[in-house]
């Protein structure tokens, strides 16, 4: 092999290695990511309180899953939107407030830990205040943070319908 093709090959190999993993800056979780996630939680809360189910759906990845309190797991963005539609419209969920206790991450994965409060005002039933904990797992996809898992645990026992 002559010297020129060897140099070209070395240059191509160097560029390939750099493109594949030479820079870890995009894999590091930094303050900017934490700020973006905190804003996302604020925007999610605003959409929830506005009963904007279409907007709520934009915060989730296509394969997202939701583990709501006292309910079965909900999988997929359309099912998640269906859950939130029932929550805000049928159950009268309103006044959601999230208090973030931690936002941490590693590479394209992050989590939010916090507490929540909300009011439930279902038609024909008394208002109920709820409070609990959240652990939300996010993934950075195409430069945007999306919910992969939302885990919520109420501090209150489930409402048992009266015997008929």
C-alpha positions in Angstrom: 0.0 0.0 0.0 1.4 3.4 -0.9 1.6 6.2 1.6 -1.2 8.3 0.2 -3.9 5.6 0.5 -2.7 4.7 3.9 -3.0 8.3 5.1 -6.5 8.5 3.6 -7.5 5.2 5.3 -6.1 6.5 8.6 -8.0 9.8 8.2 -11.3 7.9 7.4 -10.7 5.6 10.4 -10.1 8.6 12.7 -13.2 10.4 11.5 -15.3 7.2 11.9 -14.1 6.7 15.4 -14.8 10.3 16.3 -18.3 10.1 14.8 -19.1 6.9 16.7 -17.9 7.8 20.1 -15.1 10.2 20.1 -17.1 12.9 21.8 -19.2 12.2 24.9 -20.5 15.7 25.3 -23.9 14.7 23.8 -24.1 11.8 26.2 -23.5 13.8 29.4 -26.4 14.8 31.5 -25.9 18.4 32.5 -27.6 21.4 34.0 -29.2 22.3 30.7 -30.9 18.9 30.6 -32.2 19.4 34.2 -33.6 22.8 33.2 -35.3 21.4 30.1 -36.9 18.6 32.2 -38.1 21.0 34.9 -39.7 23.2 32.2 -41.2 20.0 30.7 -42.8 19.2 34.0 -44.2 22.8 34.2 -45.6 22.5 30.7 -47.1 19.1 31.4 -48.7 20.4 34.5 -50.2 23.4 32.6 -51.6 21.1 29.9 -53.1 18.8 32.5 -54.8 21.7 34.3 -56.0 23.0 30.9 -57.4 19.5 30.2 -55.5 19.6 26.9 -55.2 15.9 26.3 -53.6 16.3 22.8 -50.8 18.4 24.4 -50.4 16.0 27.2 -49.7 13.3 24.6 -46.8 15.2 23.1 -44.8 14.7 26.3 -44.7 10.9 26.0 -42.6 8.6 23.8 -44.5 6.3 21.5 -43.8 3.3 23.8 -44.5 5.1 27.0 -46.1 3.5 30.0 -48.1 4.9 32.9 -48.4 3.3 36.3 -51.3 5.3 37.9 -52.3 4.8 41.5 -54.8 2.0 42.1 -55.0 1.1 38.4 -53.5 -1.2 35.8 -50.5 -0.2 33.7 -51.4 1.8 30.6 -49.1 1.3 27.6 -48.6 3.4 24.4 -49.2 7.1 23.9 -52.8 6.7 22.6 -53.7 4.7 25.8 -51.9 7.2 27.9 -54.0 10.0 26.3 -57.1 8.0 26.9 -56.2 7.6 30.6 -55.7 11.4 31.0 -58.9 12.2 29.0 -60.8 10.1 31.5 -58.9 11.5 34.4 -59.4 15.2 33.6 -62.9 15.0 32.1 -64.7 12.1 33.8 -63.0 12.2 37.1 -62.7 16.0 37.2 -59.0 16.0 38.0 -57.8 19.6 38.4 -55.4 21.8 40.1 -52.4 19.4 39.7 -49.3 20.7 41.4 -45.9 18.9 41.2 -43.2 19.6 43.7 -39.9 18.4 42.2 -37.5 17.0 44.7 -34.8 15.7 42.3 -33.9 15.7 38.6 -31.0 13.5 37.8 -29.7 11.7 34.7 -27.0 9.8 32.9 -26.6 10.1 29.2 -30.0 10.0 27.4 -31.9 8.8 30.5 -33.2 10.9 33.4 -35.6 10.7 36.3 -37.8 13.1 38.2 -38.8 12.4 41.8 -41.4 14.5 43.5 -44.8 14.9 45.1 -48.1 15.8 43.7 -51.4 17.2 44.9 -54.6 17.5 42.9 -58.4 17.8 43.3 -60.9 15.3 42.0 -64.4 16.7 41.2 -66.3 13.9 39.5 -69.9 14.8 38.5 -72.4 13.7 41.1 -69.8 12.8 43.8 -68.1 14.8 46.5 -64.8 16.6 45.8 -61.7 14.7 46.9 -58.2 16.0 47.4 -55.4 13.6 46.5 -51.7 13.7 47.2 -48.9 11.3 46.5 -45.5 10.7 45.0 -44.1 10.5 41.5 -41.1 8.9 39.8 -41.0 9.7 36.2 -38.4 8.2 33.8 -37.5 10.2 30.7 -35.5 9.5 27.6 -33.9 12.0 25.3 -35.1 11.3 21.7 -34.0 13.4 18.8 -32.8 16.1 21.2 -36.1 16.2 23.2 -36.9 14.8 26.6 -40.0 12.5 26.6 -41.7 10.5 29.3 -41.0 6.8 29.1 -42.6 5.8 32.4 -44.7 7.8 34.8 -45.1 6.1 38.2 -47.6 7.7 40.6 -48.5 6.5 44.1 -51.3 8.1 46.0 -50.8 8.6 49.8 -54.6 8.0 50.2 -56.5 4.8 50.0 -58.6 4.1 46.9 -62.2 5.3 46.9 -64.5 2.3 47.3 -67.9 2.8 45.7 -70.8 2.3 48.1 -72.5 -1.1 48.0 -75.7 -1.1 46.1 
